[in-house]
């Protein structure tokens, strides 16, 4: 797996003038069409005249509310666990660091359904951790909203860790060194220097993480099941609506598309600006 | 992915923006006439060749067997299956998926396909199935009927109302006057069964044949109300079938030929 580019070296802009070769332009345009066309298709097939009624249907709001809640909770969980993990990977030399970094990014490339199965085998009633939770505290995670949060956090956390680690690596370590020379301990340095320094990176990672959590389907339906109001998030609602009411599925998809575009717009400066 | 610590000032060249606008216009034009082109009919290499069968999840094992037998009996034909919830299959077909045959677990998904004019001829009922309560091997919670499913702490998986096994489950529960809140509504019958096999739920309402397919890990508990919701399985050749000859041969093989024995052996009632 390729490591994320973290350098701040200015990228040399060559070939700004002169004609764009057709051999590059044609596939580039095709590629863009390929990415944009399905989204345009979604817009073209949206039943605009019945949109207000469909959007306010009780099932839609329930699924949307649950999605937003679980994605937010998953992001908080990822922040609490992921930022220290990113710091560890970026700032502490330890044996096997490359391996740990690779392990952290596994959920990024793992098919989410596989993630869901893996979660079931560990946090399910017969799982190593799940069995213990059930026997000791009577807590079961599958088929609960907490299970949704867990599934979403599992697939979304690598996004945050990768983003924050990138930000940490490109941040100027001299500030931290200065703080250390002035007598600040590692914890104080982390909270007073490092965190403010990489704040924007953390924010970007959190938004990305939230977006990924919002769109999570495979791990959620496998691990948390599907029950309206409890575990049925928007993507699950889209999938099931498609079976009987494709129009409703299109409307639900449109909502998710709108949210995604809004997120992209909020990150415009970091991701689209250059 | 490149992350920069702080946003870089500086703007995009104006020409790029113009290009984007032009592309957006192009995209809209293309989508406007996109509906005229029909997908489907792709990949088929005439008769003989490949046969694509869309079949209900509950047919997974028996159709895999039948498909192998059919291939052996019909040299040159290669059968590919797409197993999923019947309603998902019907939607895929109505959206232009290139399939030759649809075998549904209930008449309703089939009806959406025939109503949309996507079937060639009228469907034939080739099998019937009934719900049972699937419980882990040995029935550890002593389930004897539908009423036991509402016991405190009992976790039950049902199919979602959008798929045939969910519709059937709803109607038997209503008929029995049992008010059951499941922990999950699965997208097809095999997912519901899998939750029992993994030990994540204590029971699920699935077809008798599904329990038989997972004999070693689950037991089936029959209940009288199930006779009130017997599922008819219709099969049909699709209008845009890339390989209609093989499709007809397959339907005949399943509905009137040697496929019947395999279906009966799997626990289906064969008409």
Boltz contact constraints between the chains, C-beta under 6 A:
constraints:
  - contact:
      token1: [A, 4]
      token2: [B, 1]
      max_distance: 6.0
  - contact:
      token1: [A, 5]
      token2: [B, 2]
      max_distance: 6.0
  - contact:
      token1: [A, 32]
      token2: [B, 23]
      max_distance: 6.0
  - contact:
      token1: [A, 36]
      token2: [B, 27]
      max_distance: 6.0
  - contact:
      token1: [A, 40]
      token2: [B, 27]
      max_distance: 6.0
  - contact:
      token1: [A, 40]
      token2: [B, 31]
      max_distance: 6.0
  - contact:
      token1: [A, 41]
      token2: [B, 31]
      max_distance: 6.0
  - contact:
      token1: [A, 44]
      token2: [B, 31]
      max_distance: 6.0
  - contact:
      token1: [A, 120]
      token2: [B, 198]
      max_distance: 6.0
  - contact:
      token1: [A, 124]
      token2: [B, 200]
      max_distance: 6.0
  - contact:
      token1: [A, 125]
      token2: [B, 199]
      max_distance: 6.0
  - contact:
      token1: [A, 125]
      token2: [B, 200]
      max_distance: 6.0
  - contact:
      token1: [A, 126]
      token2: [B, 199]
      max_distance: 6.0
  - contact:
      token1: [A, 142]
      token2: [B, 200]
      max_distance: 6.0
  - contact:
      token1: [A, 143]
      token2: [B, 183]
      max_distance: 6.0
  - contact:
      token1: [A, 143]
      token2: [B, 184]
      max_distance: 6.0
  - contact:
      token1: [A, 163]
      token2: [B, 3]
      max_distance: 6.0
  - contact:
      token1: [A, 166]
      token2: [B, 3]
      max_distance: 6.0
  - contact:
      token1: [A, 167]
      token2: [B, 3]
      max_distance: 6.0
  - contact:
      token1: [A, 170]
      token2: [B, 5]
      max_distance: 6.0
  - contact:
      token1: [A, 171]
      token2: [B, 5]
      max_distance: 6.0
  - contact:
      token1: [A, 201]
      token2: [B, 3]
      max_distance: 6.0
  - contact:
      token1: [A, 225]
      token2: [B, 184]
      max_distance: 6.0
  - contact:
      token1: [A, 226]
      token2: [B, 184]
      max_distance: 6.0
  - contact:
      token1: [A, 226]
      token2: [B, 185]
      max_distance: 6.0
  - contact:
      token1: [A, 227]
      token2: [B, 184]
      max_distance: 6.0
  - contact:
      token1: [A, 227]
      token2: [B, 185]
      max_distance: 6.0
  - contact:
      token1: [A, 240]
      token2: [B, 160]
      max_distance: 6.0
  - contact:
      token1: [A, 240]
      token2: [B, 162]
      max_distance: 6.0
  - contact:
      token1: [A, 242]
      token2: [B, 91]
      max_distance: 6.0
  - contact:
      token1: [A, 243]
      token2: [B, 87]
      max_distance: 6.0
  - contact:
      token1: [A, 243]
      token2: [B, 88]
      max_distance: 6.0
  - contact:
      token1: [A, 243]
      token2: [B, 91]
      max_distance: 6.0
  - contact:
      token1: [A, 243]
      token2: [B, 162]
      max_distance: 6.0
  - contact:
      token1: [A, 244]
      token2: [B, 87]
      max_distance: 6.0
  - contact:
      token1: [A, 244]
      token2: [B, 162]
      max_distance: 6.0
  - contact:
      token1: [A, 269]
      token2: [B, 7]
      max_distance: 6.0
  - contact:
      token1: [A, 274]
      token2: [B, 8]
      max_distance: 6.0
